[in-house]
Amino acid sequence: MSGFRGSLRPLLLNTLNEGLAEHGDLFRADTIQSYLQLHMERRANLGYHLWGLMILFLWMKRWRISIDAGVDTKNCPS
């Protein structure tokens, strides 16, 4: 989605940063940052992936989705 390189860029960056701050233990921040950089530099077309992740974070925020503090995410498959 080329809109992420234009008018939707602030929404994408803010949503991903807030989502990773809130749910960083569920997602690989380094991988998401890498995808974001590849997309912004036009080295890969990852707009649909970034769109899905942005919508997921917005949905989690809207419905106040959080993980149980007792859940061990370290043993989850990658």
C-alpha positions in Angstrom: 0.0 0.0 0.0 1.7 3.2 -1.2 -0.4 5.2 1.3 1.9 4.1 4.0 4.7 6.0 2.4 2.4 9.1 2.3 -0.5 10.3 4.2 -1.1 7.1 6.2 2.6 6.9 7.4 2.0 8.7 10.7 -1.0 6.4 11.5 1.0 3.3 10.7 4.1 4.4 12.7 2.1 5.5 15.7 0.0 2.4 15.7 2.9 0.0 15.3 5.0 1.7 18.0 2.1 1.8 20.5 1.2 -1.8 19.7 4.7 -3.0 20.2 5.0 -1.1 23.4 1.8 -2.7 24.7 2.2 -6.2 23.2 6.0 -6.5 22.6 6.1 -9.8 24.3 3.8 -11.3 21.6 5.5 -9.9 18.6 9.1 -9.7 17.3 9.7 -6.0 17.2 13.0 -6.4 15.3 11.2 -8.2 12.5 8.4 -5.7 12.3 10.9 -2.8 12.2 12.8 -4.6 9.4 9.6 -5.1 7.4 8.7 -1.4 7.9 12.1 -0.3 6.8 12.1 -2.6 3.7 8.7 -1.3 2.7 9.5 2.4 3.3 12.7 2.0 1.2 10.7 0.3 -1.6 12.9 -2.7 -1.4 9.9 -5.0 -0.6 6.1 -4.6 -1.0 4.9 -5.4 2.5 2.0 -3.0 2.6 -0.6 -5.7 3.0 1.3 -7.3 5.9 1.8 -4.0 7.6 -1.9 -3.2 7.0 -3.0 -6.4 8.7 -0.6 -5.8 11.7 -1.9 -2.2 12.0 -5.5 -3.3 12.0 -4.7 -6.1 14.6 -3.1 -3.5 16.9 -6.0 -1.1 16.5 -8.5 -4.0 17.2 -6.5 -5.0 20.3 -6.6 -1.4 21.5 -10.3 -1.0 20.8 -11.3 -4.2 22.6 -8.7 -3.9 25.3 -7.1 -7.2 24.4 -4.1 -8.1 26.6 -2.3 -11.3 27.5 -2.5 -12.9 30.9 0.5 -12.0 33.0 0.8 -15.7 33.9 1.2 -16.8 30.2 4.7 -17.9 29.3 5.2 -16.7 25.7 8.9 -17.7 25.7 8.0 -21.3 25.0 5.6 -20.5 22.2 6.7 -21.7 18.7 8.2 -18.9 16.5 
